[in-house]
């Protein structure tokens, strides 16, 4: 096994472990429950989970996706978030190596996974998660020679851009078009991607959301759909494939 594959494997294992914690955060924060107490338990029968019931992904498979005691089905979100976290942690190492950008990548991907989880399940993007991740990414950026002016622009411009979009949408549709959490999420996206690429993220997210929204509208007869997961997915694609404003501009010029 090469050293690179070894490190990628270790990051994958770390990622699935952290993914298990993100499931806790994604469930407890929106429900105003302490992250520390009570200990992990079945939300249906309150059975305290033992060690072999807390092994990421494996426990879900062994238990056939059900609680050992009450046989209540366990949400598929749990193994999906754990696996996604493992894959993103490994990908972060493979793309950025052992650099300061790896730290940013781990914080950014972790944040977006929690956002996807809470916005889909509860239509909530927790301020605590955004604040913590924003501070961590700023620290990561300051570990390099990142200019303070650029840092401020990456915070202000994406936030103001989506805020204007939200205000315009609210006025045009006569109802809330975007949640406040989506607007605040743009700060974290701007810190990770830069203000120019973060604006492209909004357009890319809308492109991804359109066909999915039409399907949901046809099936569930509702047009209330969280935008945070689409922003998150678009951001992850642009970030890991290093698709920034310059790349897109050059593509458009050469068309």
VENLINCOR-V223011 format. One record per run of one state. SS is the DSSP state (@ for helix, = for strand, . for the rest). FROM is the first residue (numbers start at 1). TO is the last residue. If there is no record, write none. Layout:
ss from to
SS FROM TO
SS FROM TO
This chain:
ss from to
. 1 2
@ 3 28
. 29 40
= 41 41
. 42 47
= 48 48
. 49 50
@ 51 53
. 54 57
@ 58 62
. 63 65
= 66 66
. 67 72
= 73 73
. 74 76
@ 77 96
. 97 99
@ 100 122
. 123 126
@ 127 142
. 143 147
@ 148 173
. 174 179
@ 180 193
. 194 194
@ 195 220
. 221 227
@ 228 240
. 241 244
@ 245 253
. 254 255
